[in-house]
Amino acid sequence: MTERSRSSIIIVGGGASGVILAGHLLRSPDPRLRVTLVEKRAAFGPGIAYSTLLPDHLLNVSAMGMSALADDPEHFWRWLQDKGLAKEEDTPIYAPRSVYGLYLQELLVEIAERERTRLRLVQEEGILISPTPAGVELRLANGTSIVGHVAVLAAGHDEEPASEQDFAVRIGSAKDTPIDPDSRVLIVGTGLSMVDAWLTLQHRGHRGEVAAVSRRGLLPSPHQKGTPIRLDSADILLGTELSYFVGWFRDLVRATEKAGGNWRDVVDELRPYNQRIWQSWPVSAKRRFLAHTKAWWDIHRHRMAPEIHARIIEAVRSGRLRLIAGRVLSIHREGRTLTV
């Protein structure tokens, strides 16, 4: 596909990924470029991830790592200071996600004012993308269509449980109704989404026991200030079986710790290479990773703010949150009660 054929781009989803992609595309000087950003929500920018208004829902990455501009890593950090929401000595700071949503909204406003011709914002739901001889056609819920050369899906994850999980309710969704504050609640999963759900329940004054179940019953680790290391692409072990990669990874962690750092430095430095590592693995390595290693990787890769981690640990210690390592075998509904 030539550069000319890519000049009209439709981005379906106006949350963080869609807004940031639009901004990067429009840094091109090509006057023929046209970007159409389609979003079904009332506001562009926050999307699913950053629309929460709960102040306890903090970013899981410090402000210094949340810039929307890859070549300006302190952009969000400076924005916080300009708004009077942070001071130089506060670093590292884990801002509320709602604040990051405002940052994305302001970023889009700046882009839209600068790109009155090349950027089009459409507040509507996209329901179907079809190929055409010239590119693609996006059908909208209002019956109209948008045509372009390329379509990008940036729609995020499903907001509701799968149809076969009609017993489940996502906290904050349309089906989330008031829960008896003394009732027992089971959260399926013990990762960052579980943490969000537990924080929401606590904010509402929930008093009953909250249990969380996952295969391993593991909690995400907390962030901790470290010492950045430098890895080049030639340093990364690619295309091996999982056991070789794990051995290499552990050796790298040991060497980093011996030099005064910690495992977080290694995990963070691998971040730009994660996709290449995964794509280079044979199918056997991918299967073993998903079956045996993924849960351990997730709790080290996807970490939480130290202050939130401290609250979760205290909740477990006091019995307000119970972690269960196991698999859900069956769920039976008895009136308004579920037996799991």
Protein Blocks (a to p, Z undefined) as FASTA:
>chain_A
ZZklmmpccdehjbfklmmmmmmmmmpcbfkbccddddfbfbehjlmmlmpfbfklccfb
dfklmcfbfklmklmmmmmmmnopacfklpccdddfklmmmmmmmmmmmmmmmmmmlpcc
dddddfbdcddfklpadddfkopacddfbdcdfebpafbdcfklmmbccehiaklccddf
kbccddedjbfklmmmmmmmmmnopabdcddddfkopacddddddddddddfklpcghia
fklmmmmmmmmmmmmmmnopafklmmmmmmmmmmmmmmmpcfklmmmmmmmmmmmmmmmm
mccdfklmmmmmmmmmnopaccdddddfbdcdehjaccZZ
